Amino acid sequence: MTASESSVSVRLSALQIQPGRLRYVACFGYDNRVRLLLIDGHYYVYRSFFAIQNLSNSRGEPTNAIFGFTKTVRRMLKDLRPELGAVV
């Protein structure tokens, strides 16, 4: 069976990795909806830790990495609306 004969065809789209750009892989279904979203979690946590300065909770623990990571993932979910997702 070829891909064209399959009842479900998929298309992979990887955003080119450039400094300051989003890093993820999206798998699109036959209807051009995002079925699966894979996110490079280590990249976003590391980037957020150093990009957001002086953000901490009431005990003085740094929260910049989790804040930036969560904000980025929420934006991706809102914009792409995938059916499934994973952080790797």
C-alpha positions in Angstrom: 0.0 0.0 0.0 1.4 3.4 -0.9 0.9 6.6 1.0 -1.6 7.8 -1.6 -3.7 4.6 -1.2 -3.7 4.9 2.6 -6.9 6.1 4.3 -4.9 8.4 6.5 -2.0 10.3 5.1 0.3 12.5 7.1 2.7 15.3 6.4 5.6 16.3 8.6 6.6 19.9 8.9 9.7 20.9 10.8 10.4 24.6 11.4 13.9 25.4 10.3 16.1 25.8 13.4 17.4 29.4 13.5 18.5 31.4 16.6 15.5 32.8 18.4 13.0 30.7 16.4 10.5 28.1 17.7 11.8 24.5 17.7 9.2 21.8 17.1 8.0 19.2 14.7 4.3 19.0 13.7 2.6 16.1 12.0 -0.4 17.2 9.8 -3.3 14.9 8.9 -4.9 14.6 5.5 -7.2 17.6 6.4 -4.2 19.9 7.2 -4.9 19.9 10.9 -2.0 19.3 13.3 -2.3 15.8 14.7 0.9 15.6 16.7 3.2 18.2 18.1 6.7 17.4 19.4 8.4 20.1 21.4 12.1 20.4 22.2 11.6 20.9 26.0 15.2 21.1 27.0 15.8 24.0 24.5 12.9 26.0 25.8 13.7 25.5 29.5 17.3 26.4 29.0 16.4 29.4 26.8 13.8 30.7 29.3 16.2 30.3 32.3 18.7 32.7 30.8 16.3 35.0 28.8 14.1 36.0 31.7 16.0 37.6 34.5 15.1 38.2 38.2 11.9 36.2 38.4 11.4 34.3 41.6 8.7 33.2 44.0 8.2 34.4 47.6 10.9 32.1 48.9 13.5 33.4 46.4 13.6 30.3 44.2 14.0 31.1 40.5 10.9 30.5 38.5 12.0 32.1 35.2 12.6 28.8 33.4 9.1 27.3 34.2 7.4 30.6 33.5 9.0 31.0 30.1 8.5 27.3 29.2 4.9 27.3 30.1 4.2 30.5 28.2 5.8 29.2 25.1 4.0 25.8 25.2 0.6 27.5 25.8 1.2 29.8 22.8 2.0 26.8 20.6 -1.1 24.9 21.8 -3.2 28.0 21.1 -1.8 28.7 17.7 -1.4 25.1 16.3 -4.3 23.4 18.2 -2.8 19.9 18.0 -4.8 16.7 18.9 -1.8 15.2 20.6 1.4 16.6 21.9 4.6 15.6 23.7 7.6 17.4 25.2 10.8 15.5 24.5 
